[in-house]
Amino acid sequence: MYIGDCLDLIREGWVMEVRHIFREGNHYADHLANLAHEGTNGLVRLPNPPDGLLPSLHADALRHGKLRF
């Protein structure tokens, strides 16, 4: 329903920019999407980041980049 919500906001005068980012370009979203495929349907709240994301989150906090091709 997100598209419908966006269209409603545009009709109300909001200015929006929509961009597509490949999952490979966003490590966190890719990891969470993979977890979703393994899990059950519905909303899942994570009290803490999944263990698989902790090394990347730590590197980001230290501003250590990672090149992706």
Backbone bond lengths (Angstrom), bond angles and torsions (degrees), N, CA, C in turn:
res aa  C-N    CA-C-N  psi(-1)  N-CA   C-N-CA  omega(-1)  CA-C   N-CA-C  phi
1 M - - - 1.459 - - 1.523 111.48 -
2 Y 1.310 118.48 -3.17 1.453 121.59 -177.23 1.525 112.31 -61.21
3 I 1.312 117.92 -36.83 1.460 120.68 -179.53 1.521 109.89 -64.00
4 G 1.314 116.67 -44.05 1.458 120.77 177.83 1.517 111.72 -61.28
5 D 1.328 116.89 -41.30 1.468 120.90 177.55 1.519 111.10 -62.49
6 C 1.326 116.86 -42.15 1.470 120.90 178.62 1.518 110.87 -63.44
7 L 1.311 116.22 -43.59 1.465 119.53 179.35 1.523 111.10 -62.32
8 D 1.316 117.14 -38.66 1.470 120.23 176.73 1.527 110.84 -61.54
9 L 1.314 117.28 -43.53 1.463 120.47 179.59 1.522 111.36 -65.23
10 I 1.322 117.58 -39.19 1.463 121.00 177.66 1.523 109.91 -62.54
11 R 1.333 117.14 -41.59 1.473 121.03 178.36 1.537 110.97 -62.59
12 E 1.333 116.40 -27.96 1.468 120.99 179.09 1.526 112.27 -82.92
13 G 1.331 116.82 0.45 1.458 119.87 176.33 1.516 115.32 102.79
14 W 1.319 117.50 1.22 1.462 119.77 178.07 1.521 109.48 -68.45
15 V 1.300 116.41 148.40 1.457 122.30 174.59 1.525 107.00 -106.98
16 M 1.324 116.00 126.05 1.460 120.09 -176.34 1.515 110.73 -129.44
17 E 1.310 114.54 153.08 1.454 121.38 173.10 1.518 107.02 -125.96
18 V 1.306 116.02 125.85 1.460 121.37 -179.48 1.516 108.54 -112.61
19 R 1.319 115.76 130.61 1.459 120.78 178.81 1.522 109.12 -129.79
20 H 1.305 115.51 144.53 1.459 120.43 173.81 1.521 108.08 -97.12
21 I 1.309 115.93 129.28 1.461 121.18 175.95 1.516 106.53 -121.78
22 F 1.327 116.41 123.50 1.450 120.06 178.97 1.526 109.63 -62.47
23 R 1.322 115.82 145.93 1.459 119.93 -179.30 1.521 111.66 -55.39
24 E 1.309 117.03 -35.31 1.458 120.35 -179.99 1.528 111.86 -65.14
25 G 1.308 117.01 -21.93 1.460 121.74 179.45 1.512 113.16 -83.25
26 N 1.317 117.39 -8.45 1.455 121.80 178.36 1.522 107.67 -133.23
27 H 1.318 115.86 92.46 1.461 122.01 -174.64 1.531 111.87 -54.13
28 Y 1.327 117.12 -40.85 1.464 120.18 -176.60 1.523 111.47 -67.19
29 A 1.320 116.71 -46.70 1.461 120.17 178.77 1.518 110.64 -63.07
30 D 1.330 117.11 -39.59 1.460 121.09 179.01 1.524 110.74 -62.53
31 H 1.318 116.75 -45.03 1.461 121.07 -179.87 1.529 110.62 -62.85
32 L 1.333 117.03 -45.28 1.463 120.56 -179.78 1.529 111.58 -66.59
33 A 1.328 117.11 -36.52 1.464 120.06 177.00 1.523 110.66 -64.53
34 N 1.327 116.84 -40.44 1.463 119.79 177.13 1.523 111.26 -63.94
35 L 1.331 117.68 -39.43 1.461 120.42 176.30 1.529 111.03 -62.85
36 A 1.323 116.26 -38.07 1.465 120.25 -179.73 1.520 111.05 -64.04
37 H 1.313 116.90 -36.61 1.466 119.91 178.87 1.526 111.53 -66.80
38 E 1.317 116.87 -27.74 1.459 121.40 -179.16 1.528 112.22 -85.54
39 G 1.325 117.39 -21.70 1.461 121.53 -172.32 1.514 113.78 -96.90
40 T 1.320 114.17 -159.85 1.455 121.64 -179.78 1.524 109.96 -94.86
41 N 1.320 115.46 166.33 1.466 120.61 177.41 1.521 110.08 -76.53
42 G 1.305 115.75 158.07 1.451 120.72 176.83 1.513 112.43 107.29
43 L 1.300 114.65 179.24 1.454 121.91 -178.85 1.518 110.34 -77.56
44 V 1.308 115.60 132.09 1.461 121.18 176.69 1.525 107.59 -125.27
45 R 1.306 116.36 124.68 1.463 120.91 176.77 1.521 108.20 -100.83
46 L 1.296 114.98 129.30 1.457 120.11 179.99 1.529 108.46 -104.11
47 P 1.325 118.01 115.72 1.467 119.06 179.93 1.529 112.31 -68.33
48 N 1.317 116.21 -24.08 1.465 122.58 179.62 1.517 108.57 -141.04
49 P 1.317 117.99 157.34 1.466 119.34 177.42 1.532 110.46 -61.30
50 P 1.324 117.25 145.55 1.459 119.65 175.46 1.533 110.47 -59.76
51 D 1.323 116.09 147.59 1.461 121.18 -177.58 1.522 112.41 -54.22
52 G 1.314 117.75 -35.37 1.456 120.97 -178.65 1.517 114.04 -65.49
53 L 1.329 117.56 -18.68 1.459 121.06 -179.89 1.524 113.53 -95.56
54 L 1.313 117.04 -13.86 1.467 119.74 -174.48 1.528 113.74 -59.09
55 P 1.340 120.35 -44.02 1.471 118.52 178.45 1.534 112.58 -60.19
56 S 1.330 117.39 -41.27 1.469 120.47 179.78 1.524 111.46 -68.00
57 L 1.328 116.72 -40.15 1.463 119.92 178.29 1.524 110.61 -64.14
58 H 1.320 116.08 -40.56 1.467 119.94 178.14 1.530 110.62 -63.39
59 A 1.336 117.10 -44.32 1.468 121.21 179.03 1.525 110.62 -62.30
60 D 1.336 116.88 -40.37 1.469 120.01 177.77 1.528 110.87 -63.10
61 A 1.329 116.31 -40.87 1.464 119.97 -179.61 1.527 111.02 -62.79
62 L 1.333 115.77 -31.14 1.465 120.67 178.13 1.523 112.06 -89.77
63 R 1.334 115.60 1.70 1.471 123.37 -179.07 1.527 112.73 62.22
64 H 1.319 116.18 35.01 1.467 120.94 173.76 1.524 107.26 -92.64
65 G 1.295 116.53 112.18 1.455 121.07 -178.26 1.513 112.52 -79.21
66 K 1.311 114.12 167.57 1.453 121.10 177.45 1.531 107.15 -137.83
67 L 1.301 117.52 123.54 1.466 120.71 178.32 1.513 110.34 -81.56
68 R 1.330 116.06 137.23 1.457 121.40 177.68 1.517 108.04 -125.74
69 F 1.311 115.13 134.67 1.469 120.28 178.23 1.486 110.18 -121.57
